[in-house]
C-alpha cells in the first residue's frame, strides 16, 4: 500500500517537473520543493522495495 502511494506521488511530481509550461511559470521555490519531494519519495521507494525483498 505504501509502495502504491509512493508510486503515485513520484509519477505526479515527475509529471509536473517534466511539464515545460509548469516549470516556466512556477516560482523557483515551488520547483525546488518539488525536486526535493521527488528525491525524498524516490529514497523512500528504494527503502520500501528493499524491505519487500527482505520478506520475499
mmCIF file as Biopython writes it, N, C-alpha, C and O atoms, coordinates in Angstrom:
data_model
#
loop_
_atom_site.group_PDB
_atom_site.id
_atom_site.type_symbol
_atom_site.label_atom_id
_atom_site.label_alt_id
_atom_site.label_comp_id
_atom_site.label_asym_id
_atom_site.label_entity_id
_atom_site.label_seq_id
_atom_site.pdbx_PDB_ins_code
_atom_site.Cartn_x
_atom_site.Cartn_y
_atom_site.Cartn_z
_atom_site.occupancy
_atom_site.B_iso_or_equiv
_atom_site.auth_seq_id
_atom_site.auth_asym_id
_atom_site.pdbx_PDB_model_num
ATOM 1   N N  . UNK A ? 1  ? 0.835  -1.193  0.000   1.0 0.0 1  A 1 
ATOM 2   C CA . UNK A ? 1  ? 0.000  0.000   0.000   1.0 0.0 1  A 1 
ATOM 3   C C  . UNK A ? 1  ? 0.875  1.250   0.000   1.0 0.0 1  A 1 
ATOM 4   O O  . UNK A ? 1  ? 0.615  2.195   -0.744  1.0 0.0 1  A 1 
ATOM 5   N N  . UNK A ? 2  ? 1.894  1.251   0.822   1.0 0.0 2  A 1 
ATOM 6   C CA . UNK A ? 2  ? 2.802  2.397   0.878   1.0 0.0 2  A 1 
ATOM 7   C C  . UNK A ? 2  ? 3.529  2.549   -0.462  1.0 0.0 2  A 1 
ATOM 8   O O  . UNK A ? 2  ? 3.776  3.666   -0.918  1.0 0.0 2  A 1 
ATOM 9   N N  . UNK A ? 3  ? 3.866  1.426   -1.082  1.0 0.0 3  A 1 
ATOM 10  C CA . UNK A ? 3  ? 4.553  1.465   -2.375  1.0 0.0 3  A 1 
ATOM 11  C C  . UNK A ? 3  ? 3.652  2.119   -3.426  1.0 0.0 3  A 1 
ATOM 12  O O  . UNK A ? 3  ? 4.122  2.936   -4.218  1.0 0.0 3  A 1 
ATOM 13  N N  . UNK A ? 4  ? 2.373  1.771   -3.440  1.0 0.0 4  A 1 
ATOM 14  C CA . UNK A ? 4  ? 1.435  2.361   -4.399  1.0 0.0 4  A 1 
ATOM 15  C C  . UNK A ? 4  ? 1.341  3.872   -4.207  1.0 0.0 4  A 1 
ATOM 16  O O  . UNK A ? 4  ? 1.332  4.626   -5.180  1.0 0.0 4  A 1 
ATOM 17  N N  . UNK A ? 5  ? 1.272  4.307   -2.962  1.0 0.0 5  A 1 
ATOM 18  C CA . UNK A ? 5  ? 1.176  5.739   -2.657  1.0 0.0 5  A 1 
ATOM 19  C C  . UNK A ? 5  ? 2.435  6.460   -3.155  1.0 0.0 5  A 1 
ATOM 20  O O  . UNK A ? 5  ? 2.345  7.535   -3.748  1.0 0.0 5  A 1 
ATOM 21  N N  . UNK A ? 6  ? 3.592  5.870   -2.912  1.0 0.0 6  A 1 
ATOM 22  C CA . UNK A ? 6  ? 4.836  6.490   -3.360  1.0 0.0 6  A 1 
ATOM 23  C C  . UNK A ? 6  ? 4.924  6.519   -4.883  1.0 0.0 6  A 1 
ATOM 24  O O  . UNK A ? 6  ? 5.396  7.498   -5.461  1.0 0.0 6  A 1 
ATOM 25  N N  . UNK A ? 7  ? 4.473  5.449   -5.530  1.0 0.0 7  A 1 
ATOM 26  C CA . UNK A ? 7  ? 4.495  5.416   -6.996  1.0 0.0 7  A 1 
ATOM 27  C C  . UNK A ? 7  ? 3.645  6.546   -7.569  1.0 0.0 7  A 1 
ATOM 28  O O  . UNK A ? 7  ? 4.047  7.204   -8.529  1.0 0.0 7  A 1 
ATOM 29  N N  . UNK A ? 8  ? 2.474  6.771   -6.982  1.0 0.0 8  A 1 
ATOM 30  C CA . UNK A ? 8  ? 1.592  7.850   -7.450  1.0 0.0 8  A 1 
ATOM 31  C C  . UNK A ? 8  ? 2.233  9.209   -7.217  1.0 0.0 8  A 1 
ATOM 32  O O  . UNK A ? 8  ? 2.172  10.086  -8.079  1.0 0.0 8  A 1 
ATOM 33  N N  . UNK A ? 9  ? 2.845  9.383   -6.056  1.0 0.0 9  A 1 
ATOM 34  C CA . UNK A ? 9  ? 3.482  10.665  -5.736  1.0 0.0 9  A 1 
ATOM 35  C C  . UNK A ? 9  ? 4.648  10.931  -6.691  1.0 0.0 9  A 1 
ATOM 36  O O  . UNK A ? 9  ? 4.803  12.045  -7.192  1.0 0.0 9  A 1 
ATOM 37  N N  . UNK A ? 10 ? 5.462  9.907   -6.940  1.0 0.0 10 A 1 
ATOM 38  C CA . UNK A ? 10 ? 6.601  10.056  -7.851  1.0 0.0 10 A 1 
ATOM 39  C C  . UNK A ? 10 ? 6.110  10.390  -9.257  1.0 0.0 10 A 1 
ATOM 40  O O  . UNK A ? 10 ? 6.672  11.260  -9.922  1.0 0.0 10 A 1 
ATOM 41  N N  . UNK A ? 11 ? 5.071  9.706   -9.707  1.0 0.0 11 A 1 
ATOM 42  C CA . UNK A ? 11 ? 4.532  9.962   -11.045 1.0 0.0 11 A 1 
ATOM 43  C C  . UNK A ? 11 ? 3.999  11.395  -11.144 1.0 0.0 11 A 1 
ATOM 44  O O  . UNK A ? 11 ? 4.219  12.075  -12.146 1.0 0.0 11 A 1 
ATOM 45  N N  . UNK A ? 12 ? 3.304  11.845  -10.110 1.0 0.0 12 A 1 
ATOM 46  C CA . UNK A ? 12 ? 2.747  13.210  -10.101 1.0 0.0 12 A 1 
ATOM 47  C C  . UNK A ? 12 ? 3.869  14.243  -10.157 1.0 0.0 12 A 1 
ATOM 48  O O  . UNK A ? 12 ? 3.813  15.187  -10.945 1.0 0.0 12 A 1 
ATOM 49  N N  . UNK A ? 13 ? 4.888  14.059  -9.317  1.0 0.0 13 A 1 
ATOM 50  C CA . UNK A ? 13 ? 5.992  15.017  -9.280  1.0 0.0 13 A 1 
ATOM 51  C C  . UNK A ? 13 ? 6.781  15.010  -10.581 1.0 0.0 13 A 1 
ATOM 52  O O  . UNK A ? 13 ? 7.168  16.068  -11.076 1.0 0.0 13 A 1 
ATOM 53  N N  . UNK A ? 14 ? 7.023  13.828  -11.139 1.0 0.0 14 A 1 
ATOM 54  C CA . UNK A ? 14 ? 7.715  13.738  -12.422 1.0 0.0 14 A 1 
ATOM 55  C C  . UNK A ? 14 ? 6.908  14.445  -13.506 1.0 0.0 14 A 1 
ATOM 56  O O  . UNK A ? 14 ? 7.465  15.157  -14.341 1.0 0.0 14 A 1 
ATOM 57  N N  . UNK A ? 15 ? 5.607  14.245  -13.485 1.0 0.0 15 A 1 
ATOM 58  C CA . UNK A ? 15 ? 4.744  14.891  -14.466 1.0 0.0 15 A 1 
ATOM 59  C C  . UNK A ? 15 ? 4.838  16.405  -14.403 1.0 0.0 15 A 1 
ATOM 60  O O  . UNK A ? 15 ? 4.935  17.073  -15.432 1.0 0.0 15 A 1 
ATOM 61  N N  . UNK A ? 16 ? 4.809  16.942  -13.191 1.0 0.0 16 A 1 
ATOM 62  C CA . UNK A ? 16 ? 4.908  18.394  -13.043 1.0 0.0 16 A 1 
ATOM 63  C C  . UNK A ? 16 ? 6.269  18.904  -13.495 1.0 0.0 16 A 1 
ATOM 64  O O  . UNK A ? 16 ? 6.355  19.890  -14.227 1.0 0.0 16 A 1 
ATOM 65  N N  . UNK A ? 17 ? 7.335  18.231  -13.060 1.0 0.0 17 A 1 
ATOM 66  C CA . UNK A ? 17 ? 8.677  18.706  -13.369 1.0 0.0 17 A 1 
ATOM 67  C C  . UNK A ? 17 ? 9.031  18.519  -14.844 1.0 0.0 17 A 1 
ATOM 68  O O  . UNK A ? 17 ? 9.904  19.215  -15.361 1.0 0.0 17 A 1 
ATOM 69  N N  . UNK A ? 18 ? 8.366  17.592  -15.523 1.0 0.0 18 A 1 
ATOM 70  C CA . UNK A ? 18 ? 8.608  17.382  -16.950 1.0 0.0 18 A 1 
ATOM 71  C C  . UNK A ? 18 ? 7.704  18.244  -17.824 1.0 0.0 18 A 1 
ATOM 72  O O  . UNK A ? 18 ? 7.836  18.247  -19.048 1.0 0.0 18 A 1 
ATOM 73  N N  . UNK A ? 19 ? 6.787  18.975  -17.194 1.0 0.0 19 A 1 
ATOM 74  C CA . UNK A ? 19 ? 5.876  19.851  -17.930 1.0 0.0 19 A 1 
ATOM 75  C C  . UNK A ? 19 ? 6.560  21.213  -18.104 1.0 0.0 19 A 1 
ATOM 76  O O  . UNK A ? 19 ? 6.738  21.959  -17.141 1.0 0.0 19 A 1 
ATOM 77  N N  . UNK A ? 20 ? 6.940  21.523  -19.351 1.0 0.0 20 A 1 
ATOM 78  C CA . UNK A ? 20 ? 7.678  22.759  -19.617 1.0 0.0 20 A 1 
ATOM 79  C C  . UNK A ? 20 ? 6.898  24.006  -19.193 1.0 0.0 20 A 1 
ATOM 80  O O  . UNK A ? 20 ? 7.484  24.962  -18.685 1.0 0.0 20 A 1 
ATOM 81  N N  . UNK A ? 21 ? 5.596  23.997  -19.397 1.0 0.0 21 A 1 
ATOM 82  C CA . UNK A ? 21 ? 4.783  25.156  -19.038 1.0 0.0 21 A 1 
ATOM 83  C C  . UNK A ? 21 ? 4.777  25.360  -17.520 1.0 0.0 21 A 1 
ATOM 84  O O  . UNK A ? 21 ? 4.872  26.489  -17.039 1.0 0.0 21 A 1 
ATOM 85  N N  . UNK A ? 22 ? 4.663  24.259  -16.773 1.0 0.0 22 A 1 
ATOM 86  C CA . UNK A ? 22 ? 4.682  24.354  -15.310 1.0 0.0 22 A 1 
ATOM 87  C C  . UNK A ? 22 ? 6.020  24.913  -14.838 1.0 0.0 22 A 1 
ATOM 88  O O  . UNK A ? 22 ? 6.067  25.827  -14.015 1.0 0.0 22 A 1 
ATOM 89  N N  . UNK A ? 23 ? 7.102  24.357  -15.368 1.0 0.0 23 A 1 
ATOM 90  C CA . UNK A ? 23 ? 8.443  24.779  -14.946 1.0 0.0 23 A 1 
ATOM 91  C C  . UNK A ? 23 ? 8.683  26.247  -15.319 1.0 0.0 23 A 1 
ATOM 92  O O  . UNK A ? 23 ? 9.307  26.984  -14.555 1.0 0.0 23 A 1 
ATOM 93  N N  . UNK A ? 24 ? 8.198  26.668  -16.471 1.0 0.0 24 A 1 
ATOM 94  C CA . UNK A ? 24 ? 8.402  28.048  -16.921 1.0 0.0 24 A 1 
ATOM 95  C C  . UNK A ? 24 ? 7.617  29.045  -16.077 1.0 0.0 24 A 1 
ATOM 96  O O  . UNK A ? 24 ? 8.069  30.174  -15.881 1.0 0.0 24 A 1 
ATOM 97  N N  . UNK A ? 25 ? 6.452  28.650  -15.575 1.0 0.0 25 A 1 
ATOM 98  C CA . UNK A ? 25 ? 5.576  29.590  -14.876 1.0 0.0 25 A 1 
ATOM 99  C C  . UNK A ? 25 ? 5.616  29.487  -13.358 1.0 0.0 25 A 1 
ATOM 100 O O  . UNK A ? 25 ? 5.243  30.435  -12.666 1.0 0.0 25 A 1 
ATOM 101 N N  . UNK A ? 26 ? 6.057  28.366  -12.835 1.0 0.0 26 A 1 
ATOM 102 C CA . UNK A ? 26 ? 6.051  28.173  -11.380 1.0 0.0 26 A 1 
ATOM 103 C C  . UNK A ? 26 ? 7.201  28.950  -10.734 1.0 0.0 26 A 1 
ATOM 104 O O  . UNK A ? 26 ? 8.271  29.093  -11.326 1.0 0.0 26 A 1 
ATOM 105 N N  . UNK A ? 27 ? 6.972  29.446  -9.524  1.0 0.0 27 A 1 
ATOM 106 C CA . UNK A ? 27 ? 8.078  30.098  -8.798  1.0 0.0 27 A 1 
ATOM 107 C C  . UNK A ? 27 ? 9.218  29.107  -8.555  1.0 0.0 27 A 1 
ATOM 108 O O  . UNK A ? 27 ? 8.988  27.908  -8.400  1.0 0.0 27 A 1 
ATOM 109 N N  . UNK A ? 28 ? 10.436 29.619  -8.524  1.0 0.0 28 A 1 
ATOM 110 C CA . UNK A ? 28 ? 11.612 28.763  -8.349  1.0 0.0 28 A 1 
ATOM 111 C C  . UNK A ? 28 ? 11.521 27.929  -7.071  1.0 0.0 28 A 1 
ATOM 112 O O  . UNK A ? 28 ? 11.944 26.773  -7.051  1.0 0.0 28 A 1 
ATOM 113 N N  . UNK A ? 29 ? 10.967 28.514  -6.003  1.0 0.0 29 A 1 
ATOM 114 C CA . UNK A ? 29 ? 10.847 27.781  -4.737  1.0 0.0 29 A 1 
ATOM 115 C C  . UNK A ? 29 ? 9.949  26.555  -4.896  1.0 0.0 29 A 1 
ATOM 116 O O  . UNK A ? 29 ? 10.227 25.501  -4.325  1.0 0.0 29 A 1 
ATOM 117 N N  . UNK A ? 30 ? 8.880  26.692  -5.669  1.0 0.0 30 A 1 
ATOM 118 C CA . UNK A ? 30 ? 7.969  25.562  -5.898  1.0 0.0 30 A 1 
ATOM 119 C C  . UNK A ? 30 ? 8.709  24.451  -6.661  1.0 0.0 30 A 1 
ATOM 120 O O  . UNK A ? 30 ? 8.571  23.270  -6.343  1.0 0.0 30 A 1 
ATOM 121 N N  . UNK A ? 31 ? 9.488  24.844  -7.661  1.0 0.0 31 A 1 
ATOM 122 C CA . UNK A ? 31 ? 10.261 23.866  -8.433  1.0 0.0 31 A 1 
ATOM 123 C C  . UNK A ? 31 ? 11.237 23.141  -7.505  1.0 0.0 31 A 1 
ATOM 124 O O  . UNK A ? 31 ? 11.339 21.914  -7.537  1.0 0.0 31 A 1 
ATOM 125 N N  . UNK A ? 32 ? 11.953 23.907  -6.681  1.0 0.0 32 A 1 
ATOM 126 C CA . UNK A ? 32 ? 12.914 23.309  -5.756  1.0 0.0 32 A 1 
ATOM 127 C C  . UNK A ? 32 ? 12.233 22.388  -4.750  1.0 0.0 32 A 1 
ATOM 128 O O  . UNK A ? 32 ? 12.743 21.310  -4.444  1.0 0.0 32 A 1 
ATOM 129 N N  . UNK A ? 33 ? 11.081 22.814  -4.238  1.0 0.0 33 A 1 
ATOM 130 C CA . UNK A ? 33 ? 10.335 21.981  -3.286  1.0 0.0 33 A 1 
ATOM 131 C C  . UNK A ? 33 ? 9.908  20.669  -3.947  1.0 0.0 33 A 1 
ATOM 132 O O  . UNK A ? 33 ? 9.991  19.606  -3.332  1.0 0.0 33 A 1 
ATOM 133 N N  . UNK A ? 34 ? 9.451  20.746  -5.198  1.0 0.0 34 A 1 
ATOM 134 C CA . UNK A ? 34 ? 9.029  19.533  -5.899  1.0 0.0 34 A 1 
ATOM 135 C C  . UNK A ? 34 ? 10.205 18.613  -6.179  1.0 0.0 34 A 1 
ATOM 136 O O  . UNK A ? 34 ? 10.076 17.392  -6.087  1.0 0.0 34 A 1 
ATOM 137 N N  . UNK A ? 35 ? 11.347 19.187  -6.519  1.0 0.0 35 A 1 
ATOM 138 C CA . UNK A ? 35 ? 12.548 18.361  -6.747  1.0 0.0 35 A 1 
ATOM 139 C C  . UNK A ? 35 ? 12.953 17.644  -5.461  1.0 0.0 35 A 1 
ATOM 140 O O  . UNK A ? 35 ? 13.317 16.469  -5.485  1.0 0.0 35 A 1 
ATOM 141 N N  . UNK A ? 36 ? 12.886 18.364  -4.334  1.0 0.0 36 A 1 
ATOM 142 C CA . UNK A ? 36 ? 13.234 17.743  -3.046  1.0 0.0 36 A 1 
ATOM 143 C C  . UNK A ? 36 ? 12.228 16.655  -2.696  1.0 0.0 36 A 1 
ATOM 144 O O  . UNK A ? 36 ? 12.612 15.577  -2.244  1.0 0.0 36 A 1 
ATOM 145 N N  . UNK A ? 37 ? 10.954 16.929  -2.899  1.0 0.0 37 A 1 
ATOM 146 C CA . UNK A ? 37 ? 9.919  15.938  -2.610  1.0 0.0 37 A 1 
ATOM 147 C C  . UNK A ? 37 ? 10.112 14.702  -3.476  1.0 0.0 37 A 1 
ATOM 148 O O  . UNK A ? 37 ? 9.923  13.581  -3.003  1.0 0.0 37 A 1 
ATOM 149 N N  . UNK A ? 38 ? 10.485 14.891  -4.739  1.0 0.0 38 A 1 
ATOM 150 C CA . UNK A ? 38 ? 10.730 13.766  -5.636  1.0 0.0 38 A 1 
ATOM 151 C C  . UNK A ? 38 ? 11.922 12.954  -5.145  1.0 0.0 38 A 1 
ATOM 152 O O  . UNK A ? 38 ? 11.879 11.724  -5.137  1.0 0.0 38 A 1 
ATOM 153 N N  . UNK A ? 39 ? 12.965 13.629  -4.743  1.0 0.0 39 A 1 
ATOM 154 C CA . UNK A ? 39 ? 14.151 12.948  -4.222  1.0 0.0 39 A 1 
ATOM 155 C C  . UNK A ? 39 ? 13.803 12.143  -2.965  1.0 0.0 39 A 1 
ATOM 156 O O  . UNK A ? 39 ? 14.202 10.987  -2.831  1.0 0.0 39 A 1 
ATOM 157 N N  . UNK A ? 40 ? 13.061 12.761  -2.055  1.0 0.0 40 A 1 
ATOM 158 C CA . UNK A ? 40 ? 12.658 12.083  -0.820  1.0 0.0 40 A 1 
ATOM 159 C C  . UNK A ? 40 ? 11.784 10.864  -1.118  1.0 0.0 40 A 1 
ATOM 160 O O  . UNK A ? 40 ? 11.974 9.796   -0.536  1.0 0.0 40 A 1 
ATOM 161 N N  . UNK A ? 41 ? 10.829 11.034  -2.025  1.0 0.0 41 A 1 
ATOM 162 C CA . UNK A ? 41 ? 9.923  9.937   -2.370  1.0 0.0 41 A 1 
ATOM 163 C C  . UNK A ? 41 ? 10.687 8.796   -3.028  1.0 0.0 41 A 1 
ATOM 164 O O  . UNK A ? 41 ? 10.392 7.626   -2.782  1.0 0.0 41 A 1 
ATOM 165 N N  . UNK A ? 42 ? 11.665 9.128   -3.860  1.0 0.0 42 A 1 
ATOM 166 C CA . UNK A ? 42 ? 12.471 8.098   -4.526  1.0 0.0 42 A 1 
ATOM 167 C C  . UNK A ? 42 ? 13.287 7.320   -3.500  1.0 0.0 42 A 1 
ATOM 168 O O  . UNK A ? 42 ? 13.413 6.100   -3.603  1.0 0.0 42 A 1 
ATOM 169 N N  . UNK A ? 43 ? 13.841 8.019   -2.512  1.0 0.0 43 A 1 
ATOM 170 C CA . UNK A ? 43 ? 14.592 7.351   -1.447  1.0 0.0 43 A 1 
ATOM 171 C C  . UNK A ? 43 ? 13.681 6.430   -0.639  1.0 0.0 43 A 1 
ATOM 172 O O  . UNK A ? 43 ? 14.055 5.298   -0.331  1.0 0.0 43 A 1 
ATOM 173 N N  . UNK A ? 44 ? 12.496 6.909   -0.297  1.0 0.0 44 A 1 
ATOM 174 C CA . UNK A ? 44 ? 11.543 6.089   0.465   1.0 0.0 44 A 1 
ATOM 175 C C  . UNK A ? 44 ? 11.149 4.852   -0.333  1.0 0.0 44 A 1 
ATOM 176 O O  . UNK A ? 44 ? 11.018 3.761   0.222   1.0 0.0 44 A 1 
ATOM 177 N N  . UNK A ? 45 ? 10.961 5.031   -1.644  1.0 0.0 45 A 1 
ATOM 178 C CA . UNK A ? 45 ? 10.588 3.905   -2.502  1.0 0.0 45 A 1 
ATOM 179 C C  . UNK A ? 45 ? 11.693 2.848   -2.491  1.0 0.0 45 A 1 
ATOM 180 O O  . UNK A ? 45 ? 11.408 1.652   -2.431  1.0 0.0 45 A 1 
ATOM 181 N N  . UNK A ? 46 ? 12.933 3.282   -2.547  1.0 0.0 46 A 1 
ATOM 182 C CA . UNK A ? 46 ? 14.054 2.338   -2.518  1.0 0.0 46 A 1 
ATOM 183 C C  . UNK A ? 46 ? 14.058 1.556   -1.206  1.0 0.0 46 A 1 
ATOM 184 O O  . UNK A ? 46 ? 14.318 0.353   -1.197  1.0 0.0 46 A 1 
ATOM 185 N N  . UNK A ? 47 ? 13.767 2.243   -0.098  1.0 0.0 47 A 1 
ATOM 186 C CA . UNK A ? 47 ? 13.716 1.574   1.205   1.0 0.0 47 A 1 
ATOM 187 C C  . UNK A ? 47 ? 12.578 0.549   1.248   1.0 0.0 47 A 1 
ATOM 188 O O  . UNK A ? 47 ? 12.758 -0.578  1.710   1.0 0.0 47 A 1 
ATOM 189 N N  . UNK A ? 48 ? 11.410 0.960   0.760   1.0 0.0 48 A 1 
ATOM 190 C CA . UNK A ? 48 ? 10.243 0.074   0.767   1.0 0.0 48 A 1 
ATOM 191 C C  . UNK A ? 48 ? 10.521 -1.156  -0.098  1.0 0.0 48 A 1 
ATOM 192 O O  . UNK A ? 48 ? 10.217 -2.279  0.302   1.0 0.0 48 A 1 
ATOM 193 N N  . UNK A ? 49 ? 11.093 -0.948  -1.271  1.0 0.0 49 A 1 
ATOM 194 C CA . UNK A ? 49 ? 11.401 -2.084  -2.148  1.0 0.0 49 A 1 
ATOM 195 C C  . UNK A ? 49 ? 12.430 -3.007  -1.500  1.0 0.0 49 A 1 
ATOM 196 O O  . UNK A ? 49 ? 12.344 -4.227  -1.635  1.0 0.0 49 A 1 
ATOM 197 N N  . UNK A ? 50 ? 13.397 -2.431  -0.802  1.0 0.0 50 A 1 
ATOM 198 C CA . UNK A ? 50 ? 14.378 -3.232  -0.093  1.0 0.0 50 A 1 
ATOM 199 C C  . UNK A ? 50 ? 13.740 -4.067  1.007   1.0 0.0 50 A 1 
ATOM 200 O O  . UNK A ? 50 ? 14.085 -5.232  1.203   1.0 0.0 50 A 1 
ATOM 201 N N  . UNK A ? 51 ? 12.796 -3.446  1.725   1.0 0.0 51 A 1 
ATOM 202 C CA . UNK A ? 51 ? 12.093 -4.167  2.784   1.0 0.0 51 A 1 
ATOM 203 C C  . UNK A ? 51 ? 11.243 -5.288  2.202   1.0 0.0 51 A 1 
ATOM 204 O O  . UNK A ? 51 ? 11.176 -6.380  2.767   1.0 0.0 51 A 1 
ATOM 205 N N  . UNK A ? 52 ? 10.599 -5.021  1.079   1.0 0.0 52 A 1 
ATOM 206 C CA . UNK A ? 52 ? 9.767  -6.045  0.445   1.0 0.0 52 A 1 
ATOM 207 C C  . UNK A ? 52 ? 10.611 -7.227  -0.034  1.0 0.0 52 A 1 
ATOM 208 O O  . UNK A ? 52 ? 10.192 -8.380  0.063   1.0 0.0 52 A 1 
ATOM 209 N N  . UNK A ? 53 ? 11.785 -6.933  -0.544  1.0 0.0 53 A 1 
ATOM 210 C CA . UNK A ? 53 ? 12.674 -8.020  -0.985  1.0 0.0 53 A 1 
ATOM 211 C C  . UNK A ? 53 ? 13.118 -8.862  0.204   1.0 0.0 53 A 1 
ATOM 212 O O  . UNK A ? 53 ? 13.337 -10.067 0.079   1.0 0.0 53 A 1 
ATOM 213 N N  . UNK A ? 54 ? 13.250 -8.211  1.364   1.0 0.0 54 A 1 
ATOM 214 C CA . UNK A ? 54 ? 13.643 -8.931  2.568   1.0 0.0 54 A 1 
ATOM 215 C C  . UNK A ? 54 ? 12.576 -9.925  3.010   1.0 0.0 54 A 1 
ATOM 216 O O  . UNK A ? 54 ? 12.888 -10.936 3.640   1.0 0.0 54 A 1 
ATOM 217 N N  . UNK A ? 55 ? 11.319 -9.640  2.681   1.0 0.0 55 A 1 
ATOM 218 C CA . UNK A ? 55 ? 10.224 -10.535 3.053   1.0 0.0 55 A 1 
ATOM 219 C C  . UNK A ? 55 ? 10.014 -11.654 2.039   1.0 0.0 55 A 1 
ATOM 220 O O  . UNK A ? 55 ? 9.398  -12.674 2.347   1.0 0.0 55 A 1 
ATOM 221 N N  . UNK A ? 56 ? 10.521 -11.458 0.853   1.0 0.0 56 A 1 
ATOM 222 C CA . UNK A ? 56 ? 10.280 -12.445 -0.217  1.0 0.0 56 A 1 
ATOM 223 C C  . UNK A ? 56 ? 11.085 -13.706 -0.014  1.0 0.0 56 A 1 
ATOM 224 O O  . UNK A ? 56 ? 10.997 -14.631 -0.821  1.0 0.0 56 A 1 
#
